[in-house]
Amino acid sequence: MAIWKVSFAAVVVGLTMAVECGVVAADMFYSSKLVHRFSDEVKKLRVSRNGEVWPQHRSLEYYGRLMSSDLQRQKMKLGPQFQLLFPSEGSKTMPLGNDFGWLHYMYIDIGTPTVSFLVALDAGSDLLWVPCECVQCAPLSASYYSSLDKDLNEYNPSGSSTNDTSTSGVLVEDILHLASGSRMTANSSARAPVIFGCVPLSNLCGSKQTGGYLNGVAPDGLLGLGPGEISVPSRLAKAGFVRNCFSLCFKEDDSGRIFFGDQGPATQQITSFLPSDGQFVTYLVGVESCCVGSSCIEQTNFKAIVDSGTSFTFLPDQIYDRVVKEFDREVNATKASFEGYPWQYCYKSSSEGLPKIPSFTLKFMTNSTFIVQDPVFVIYGSQGAVGFCLAVEPSGIDIGTIGQNFMTGYRMVFDRENLKLGWSLSDCQDLTDSNRLPMTPANGSSPNSLPTDQQNSPNSSGVAPAVAGRTPSKSAAPTNRRISFKLCLTKLLFPLLLVSSNFRQSMYTLTL
């Protein structure tokens, strides 16, 4: 008589179940022992294996962790509350030129009563932060900037009735006001609790604020869209508001949109996000080759970060050299130099206008292709276009950055659930019925009327990003401004993230 015996373990709801299964001829029997997830038996396994902190039986932490798991399971059963969400001031994003570091911005409302902040959109960082308790910050008066018609704000922790923090501290929890809409439901509002840095801006880069912040780069805050747990997309998904994804869209006229919960159309092209040291800490993709015109250049595979917080695109040095040489070979124009512009490959335009620009294509490992809609930066004079530059720079490291200029004309979908980047050509107005999802607030008025004649306007006098607006008199390339900007954020993020886990635990305790 043959006898088989198999032992295995499984987790059932809040219990660990050890099962013995025996088979004797045609007879079959099962025996099992149910073990609670916080039992001594499981504790021996979990603590010895990964050093996990174990809650004391029937303590406040013990019940808190059980309740947290129950809430998450309920949200999973119910699905997301909304198909799409966007800031209550509207889904429109705005580029503000050199005054604001060539980034895209939008207004968000925080707290009760609401206070409006003009934040930069940055897929390369996780933290949402706004200025508060300013001592020596970048100017907040609209009169200081050429493109604003209302003053910027700072957050007052004691001025919001929904501030869920006992002290101002480094991190604050308050309400982010959002609007929703879909083809199936009418517009409604949502109030999402978010954690953000309440930062005296003078502390970002030392005791005295200098550099990019005083020159206007994100003076009123930054909306981090990265994959970290503290980012707004992560918080919205974890709370069950929307799916764990979002989209950014930048039009050629410099307007744009953002939508939380957008998974993109079924026809979009996709490529997978890549881990860095085994973790998905940024939106990293693998480029298989670069093509200029009809030539796909050999040995041009590299990894790149997809970052809306970087205005222009950077390639690893060796890749850059091969690409620009091929571009220079194919373009039918005379090479030129324009003072103050950071790019090395610039050309004169003829009296007839711009010549035909060679196409620029990125090929990915999934056989997907990304055709850059506008790889050049046009330089205008009083009489019209006087030249153009290939808006690509060497990164100085072995990883590149796909910046805003390469994303223009596309609906870029950051699908964090499936770890995919998606893209499709878009006019940034066709996600849903335009009557349901306005680019401007529900009252029909723009939160901030902005001039549309930005740097690339044919009727404007061209000024280099390095010297326009309020940049220093000595020219500084966008590269240097972005690097110093990121370094400042890194110095800020390190202490914030060190305390974030303790903060989240204390916040949960307070709500029980």
C-alpha positions in Angstrom: 0.0 0.0 0.0 1.5 3.3 -1.1 1.4 6.1 1.5 2.3 9.8 0.7 2.7 12.5 3.3 3.2 16.2 2.5 3.6 19.0 5.0 3.3 22.7 4.1 2.3 26.0 5.7 0.0 28.7 4.4 -1.3 32.1 5.6 -5.1 32.3 5.9 -6.4 35.8 6.7 -4.8 36.7 10.1 -3.7 33.1 10.8 -0.8 30.9 9.9 -2.1 27.4 9.1 0.2 24.4 9.2 -1.3 21.5 7.3 -0.4 17.8 7.1 -1.9 16.0 4.2 -1.8 12.2 4.1 -3.0 9.9 1.4 -3.6 6.2 2.0 -4.9 4.4 -1.2 -8.2 5.9 -2.0 -8.6 7.4 1.5 -7.5 11.0 2.1 -7.4 13.0 5.3 -6.2 16.4 6.3 -5.0 17.8 9.7 -4.1 21.4 10.4 -3.0 23.6 13.2 -4.0 27.3 13.1 -1.4 29.7 14.3 -2.0 33.4 14.8 0.2 35.8 12.9 1.5 37.3 16.1 1.9 34.0 18.0 5.2 32.8 19.6 5.6 30.2 16.9 5.6 32.8 14.1 7.6 35.2 16.2 10.5 32.8 16.4 10.6 32.5 12.6 10.1 36.1 11.7 12.3 37.8 14.3 15.2 35.4 13.9 15.0 35.7 10.1 14.8 39.5 9.6 14.9 41.1 13.0 11.3 42.3 12.8 10.0 44.3 15.8 7.2 42.2 17.4 4.1 43.8 19.0 3.4 42.8 22.6 0.3 40.7 22.9 -2.9 42.8 23.3 -1.0 46.0 23.3 -2.1 49.2 21.5 0.4 48.5 18.7 -0.8 44.9 18.5 -4.4 46.0 17.8 -3.3 48.9 15.7 -1.4 46.5 13.3 -4.4 44.2 13.1 -6.7 47.1 12.3 -4.4 48.5 9.7 -4.4 45.2 7.9 -8.2 44.9 8.0 -8.5 48.4 6.5 -6.2 47.6 3.7 -8.1 44.4 2.9 -11.4 46.3 2.8 -9.9 48.8 0.4 -8.7 46.0 -1.8 -12.2 44.5 -1.9 -13.9 47.8 -2.7 -11.4 49.0 -5.3 -10.4 52.6 -5.8 -13.0 55.2 -4.9 -12.3 57.3 -8.0 -11.3 56.6 -11.6 -9.2 59.8 -11.8 -8.2 62.6 -9.4 -6.5 65.9 -10.0 -5.8 69.0 -7.8 -8.9 71.0 -6.9 -7.5 74.1 -8.7 -7.6 72.1 -12.0 -5.5 69.6 -13.8 -3.5 72.1 -15.8 0.2 72.4 -15.5 2.2 75.5 -16.4 5.7 76.2 -17.5 7.0 79.5 -16.1 10.2 79.9 -18.1 13.5 80.8 -16.7 12.0 82.7 -13.8 11.2 79.3 -12.3 13.9 77.1 -13.6 12.2 75.9 -16.7 10.0 73.4 -14.8 6.3 72.7 -15.0 4.2 74.0 -12.1 0.6 73.8 -10.8 -1.5 75.1 -8.0 -2.6 72.8 -5.1 -4.7 73.5 -2.1 -3.7 72.3 1.4 -5.4 72.6 4.8 -8.6 74.1 6.2 -9.2 76.8 5.3 -7.4 76.1 2.0 -4.1 77.7 1.2 -2.9 77.6 -2.4 0.7 76.7 -3.3 2.4 76.9 -6.7 4.5 73.7 -6.7 7.0 72.2 -9.2 6.2 68.8 -10.5 9.1 66.4 -9.9 8.9 62.7 -10.8 12.5 62.4 -9.6 11.8 62.9 -5.9 9.2 61.6 -3.4 8.6 64.4 -1.0 5.8 67.0 -1.1 7.1 70.2 0.6 6.0 73.8 1.0 7.6 76.7 2.8 6.6 77.6 6.3 7.8 79.8 9.1 10.0 81.7 6.6 12.8 83.8 7.9 14.9 84.2 4.8 13.2 82.6 1.8 12.8 83.2 -1.9 10.5 86.2 -2.5 6.8 85.3 -2.3 5.5 88.6 -3.7 4.1 88.4 -7.3 5.8 91.7 -8.1 9.2 90.0 -8.0 8.4 87.6 -10.8 7.4 88.5 -14.4 4.9 85.6 -14.8 2.8 85.8 -11.7 -0.4 87.8 -11.0 -0.8 86.8 -7.3 1.5 86.4 -4.3 2.8 83.0 -3.3 2.0 81.6 0.1 3.6 79.8 3.1 2.0 77.2 5.3 1.1 78.0 8.9 0.8 74.8 10.9 -1.4 76.5 13.6 -3.6 78.1 11.0 -5.2 74.9 9.7 -7.9 73.0 11.6 -7.1 69.8 9.7 -3.4 69.8 10.6 -3.0 66.4 12.4 0.3 67.1 14.0 0.9 68.3 17.6 3.8 70.5 16.6 5.0 71.9 13.3 8.0 69.5 13.4 9.7 68.5 10.2 6.8 66.5 8.7 3.2 67.6 8.8 0.0 65.7 8.0 -2.9 67.8 6.5 -5.5 67.6 3.8 -4.8 67.9 0.1 -7.9 69.0 -1.8 -8.6 67.1 -5.0 -11.3 66.9 -7.7 -12.5 63.8 -9.5 -14.2 63.0 -12.7 -14.9 60.2 -15.2 -17.2 59.3 -18.0 -19.4 57.5 -15.6 -19.7 60.0 -12.7 -20.1 63.7 -12.2 -17.3 65.7 -10.7 -16.9 65.5 -7.0 -14.3 66.5 -4.5 -11.9 64.4 -2.4 -9.9 65.3 0.7 -6.8 63.2 1.0 -4.5 63.2 4.0 -0.9 63.7 2.9 2.4 64.0 4.7 4.6 66.8 3.6 7.7 68.7 4.6 6.9 71.9 6.4 10.2 73.5 5.8 11.8 76.8 6.6 13.4 77.2 3.2 16.5 78.8 4.7 17.4 75.3 6.1 17.4 73.6 2.7 20.9 74.4 1.7 22.4 75.7 4.9 21.7 78.5 7.3 21.2 81.0 4.5 19.2 80.3 1.4 21.2 80.9 -1.7 21.5 79.7 -5.3 18.5 78.3 -7.2 15.9 79.0 -4.5 16.6 82.7 -4.3 16.6 82.8 -8.1 13.1 81.4 -8.2 13.4 77.6 -8.6 10.4 76.1 -6.8 10.1 79.0 -4.3 6.6 77.9 -3.2 7.2 74.1 -2.9 7.6 70.9 -4.8 5.3 68.0 -5.5 7.3 64.8 -5.5 5.8 62.1 -7.7 8.4 59.4 -7.1 7.7 55.7 -6.2 8.6 56.2 -2.5 5.9 55.5 0.2 5.7 59.1 1.2 4.9 60.5 -2.2 1.4 61.8 -3.1 0.7 59.1 -5.7 1.7 56.4 -3.1 -0.5 57.9 -0.4 -3.5 58.2 -2.7 -3.2 54.6 -3.8 -2.6 53.2 -0.3 -5.6 55.1 1.0 -7.8 53.6 -1.7 -8.6 56.8 -3.6 -7.2 55.8 -7.0 -5.2 53.1 -8.7 -1.4 53.2 -8.1 -0.5 55.1 -11.3 -0.6 58.7 -12.7 0.0 60.5 -16.0 1.7 63.6 -17.0 1.2 65.3 -20.4 3.1 68.2 -21.8 1.9 70.0 -24.9 4.0 71.8 -27.5 2.4 75.1 -26.4 3.9 74.5 -23.0 0.5 73.7 -21.2 0.0 70.3 -19.7 -2.0 68.0 -17.4 -1.7 65.7 -14.5 -4.1 62.9 -13.5 -3.8 60.5 -10.6 -5.2 57.0 -11.3 -4.6 57.1 -15.0 -3.4 53.8 -16.5 -3.3 55.1 -20.0 -5.0 53.7 -23.2 -4.7 50.1 -24.2 -2.9 51.2 -27.4 0.0 52.9 -25.6 3.6 51.7 -25.9 5.2 50.4 -22.8 8.5 49.5 -21.3 9.3 48.1 -17.8 10.8 50.0 -14.9 14.1 48.6 -13.8 15.2 48.1 -10.1 18.3 49.9 -8.7 20.2 47.7 -6.3 17.1 45.4 -6.1 14.6 48.2 -5.3 12.4 50.4 -7.4 13.4 53.8 -5.9 13.1 55.8 -9.1 11.6 55.6 -12.6 14.5 53.9 -14.3 14.2 52.4 -17.8 16.5 50.6 -20.2 17.2 52.1 -23.6 18.4 49.6 -26.1 19.6 52.0 -28.8 19.4 55.6 -30.1 18.5 56.4 -33.7 19.1 59.6 -35.5 17.2 59.9 -38.8 17.3 56.4 -40.4 20.5 55.4 -38.6 20.3 53.4 -35.4 23.7 53.8 -33.8 25.6 50.9 -32.4 26.6 50.6 -28.7 24.1 53.2 -27.6 22.3 51.2 -24.9 22.0 52.8 -21.5 19.8 53.3 -18.5 17.9 56.5 -17.9 15.8 58.1 -15.2 12.4 59.5 -16.4 12.2 62.8 -14.6 9.7 65.6 -15.1 11.7 67.7 -12.7 14.5 68.0 -15.2 13.9 70.5 -18.0 16.2 69.0 -20.7 17.7 65.5 -21.5 21.1 64.1 -20.5 22.9 61.1 -22.1 25.9 59.2 -20.7 29.1 60.7 -22.1 30.0 58.0 -24.6 26.4 57.7 -25.8 26.2 61.5 -26.1 29.3 61.6 -28.3 28.0 59.0 -30.7 24.5 60.6 -31.0 25.6 64.2 -31.5 28.1 63.3 -34.1 25.5 61.4 -36.1 23.0 64.4 -35.7 25.8 66.8 -36.8 26.4 64.6 -39.9 22.7 64.5 -40.9 21.6 68.0 -40.2 21.9 70.4 -43.2 22.9 73.5 -41.4 26.0 75.5 -40.5 27.3 75.0 -37.0 27.2 78.1 -34.8 27.8 79.3 -31.3 25.2 81.4 -29.4 26.5 83.2 -26.3 24.9 82.0 -23.0 23.4 78.8 -24.3 24.7 75.6 -22.7 24.4 73.3 -25.6 27.4 72.3 -27.7 25.7 71.5 -31.0 23.9 74.6 -32.3 23.2 75.7 -35.8 22.2 78.8 -37.8 18.9 78.9 -39.5 18.6 80.3 -43.0 16.3 83.2 -44.2 13.9 80.5 -45.2 13.6 79.2 -41.7 14.6 76.1 -40.0 16.0 73.2 -42.0 14.6 69.7 -41.8 15.5 68.4 -38.3 16.7 64.7 -38.2 14.4 62.6 -36.2 15.5 61.3 -32.8 14.2 57.9 -31.6 14.8 55.8 -28.4 14.3 52.1 -28.8 13.5 50.0 -25.7 14.1 46.4 -24.8 10.4 45.6 -25.3 10.6 46.5 -29.0 8.8 49.8 -28.2 10.0 53.0 -29.9 9.8 56.5 -28.5 10.1 59.2 -31.2 11.1 62.5 -29.7 8.7 65.1 -31.1 11.0 68.1 -30.7 14.6 67.4 -29.8 15.8 70.9 -30.6 15.6 74.3 -28.8 14.8 77.1 -31.2 16.6 80.4 -30.7 14.6 83.5 -31.6 15.7 87.0 -32.3 13.8 90.2 -33.1 13.3 89.0 -36.7 12.3 85.5 -35.9 14.3 82.2 -35.6 18.0 82.7 -35.8 19.2 79.3 -35.0 18.6 76.1 -33.0 20.4 73.7 -30.7 20.1 70.0 -30.0 18.7 70.2 -26.5 20.8 67.3 -25.1 23.8 67.4 -22.8 26.3 64.8 -21.4 25.4 63.6 -18.0 28.9 63.0 -16.7 27.8 59.6 -15.3 26.7 56.3 -16.8 23.0 56.9 -16.3 21.0 59.3 -18.5 17.9 61.4 -17.8 14.9 61.7 -20.0 13.7 65.3 -19.2 10.6 67.3 -20.0 11.7 68.3 -23.5 11.7 64.7 -24.7 8.2 64.1 -23.1 6.5 66.9 -25.0 3.6 65.8 -27.1 3.1 62.6 -25.1 0.8 61.3 -22.4 3.4 59.7 -20.1 1.9 57.1 -17.8 3.7 56.0 -14.7 2.1 52.6 -13.9 3.4 51.8 -10.5 1.1 48.8 -10.0 2.6 47.0 -13.0 6.0 48.7 -12.9 5.6 50.0 -16.5 6.2 53.3 -18.2 3.6 54.0 -20.9 3.4 56.7 -23.6 1.1 57.7 -26.4 0.8 60.8 -28.6 -1.7 63.2 -27.0 -3.0 66.8 -27.2 -3.4 66.6 -23.4 -7.2 67.2 -23.5 -8.7 63.9 -24.5 -8.7 61.7 -21.3 -12.4 62.1 -20.7 -15.3 64.3 -21.7 -13.9 67.9 -21.6 -17.1 69.1 -20.0 -16.4 66.8 -17.1 -12.7 67.3 -16.6 -11.8 71.0 -17.0 -8.2 72.1 -17.2 -9.2 75.1 -15.1 -11.2 75.2 -11.8 -14.9 74.5 -11.8 -15.8 78.2 -11.7 -14.2 78.5 -15.1 -11.5 81.0 -14.1 -7.9 80.2 -14.2 -6.2 80.2 -10.8 -3.4 82.3 -12.3 -3.6 83.9 -15.7 -0.2 83.5 -17.3 1.4 84.9 -20.4 1.7 82.3 -23.2 4.6 84.0 -25.0 7.3 82.0 -23.3 10.9 81.6 -24.4 10.1 79.6 -27.5 7.5 82.0 -28.9 8.3 83.1 -32.5 7.5 86.7 -31.5 9.7 86.9 -28.5 13.4 87.8 -28.3 15.4 84.7 -27.5 17.2 84.7 -24.2 19.2 81.7 -23.1 17.8 79.7 -20.2 21.2 80.3 -18.5 20.8 84.1 -18.4 17.1 84.9 -18.7 14.9 86.1 -15.8 16.6 86.3 -12.5 19.6 84.0 -13.0 23.1 85.3 -12.0 24.8 87.8 -14.3 27.5 85.1 -14.9 25.9 82.5 -17.1 25.1 79.2 -15.5 23.8 76.3 -17.5 20.5 74.6 -16.7 22.7 71.5 -15.9 24.3 73.3 -12.9 21.1 74.8 -11.7 19.3 71.4 -11.7 22.3 69.6 -10.0 22.4 72.1 -7.2 18.6 71.9 -6.9 18.7 68.2 -6.5 21.6 68.3 -4.1 19.7 70.7 -1.9 16.7 68.3 -2.0 18.9 65.4 -1.1 20.2 67.2 2.0 16.6 67.9 3.0 15.3 64.4 2.3 17.8 62.5 4.3 16.8 63.7 7.8 13.1 63.7 6.7 13.1 60.1 5.7 15.0 59.1 8.8 12.1 60.3 10.9 9.3 59.4 8.6 8.7 55.9 9.9 8.5 57.0 13.5 6.2 59.9 12.4 3.8 57.6 10.6 3.7 55.3 13.6 3.0 58.2 16.0 0.3 59.6 13.7 -1.4 56.2 13.6 -1.3 55.9 17.4 -2.9 59.4 17.7 -5.8 58.4 15.5 -6.7 55.2 17.4 
